[in-house]
């Protein structure tokens, strides 16, 4: 093919996909090698209804709300489909070291840990009694097709970011055998982890192809 667009995380080119070293200049391979992907985990449980909208008899406030804490859960998010409809709680959304704390544990163990942490935040609320199904969890760093959730540049990495982002245009000056492969995705953009960056890099790639 005269051109191809690659949209998976760039580390796939280092580990899961057989690539000829001549596809990219050495400085571009270096930028890929030094890309820093962040660990992240999420844990979801289905519940019978959006019980968090119940009112506390003493305060008159909702018995629970979206919760950001320094405890193990870090971020807890509440997702509903209307009153009395089944709902979902993202019990925990964590990054980096906080994600690694739960990496060895299966979904059931993670649920126990997170419910224990939330019990200290909401001591009068029995979240467990509302759970109606099996939990679902993901740790992107252990997924062989991801190897991390999203890129997060470390100090001094912006020169590598520029190489990745500008490759679609700068390859015009490269020898013919290093032209035609275009990278796209949030990790190629300046706004990693956001769809805007993925779309921007995709537009750049399509421009390069055409």
Secondary structure, DSSP 8 states (H G I E B T S, - for coil): ---EEE-S-TTHHHHTS---GGGS-HHHHHHHHT--EE-EEEEEEEESS-GGGSB-TTT-SBS---EE-SSTTBEEEEE-SSTTS-EEEEEEEEEHHHHHTTTTS-HHHHHHHHHHHHHHHSTT---GGGB-S--EEEEGGG-TTTSSSEE---TT-HHHHHHHHHHHHHGGGS-GGG-SEEE-STTTSSSTTSHHHHHHHHHHHHHHH-
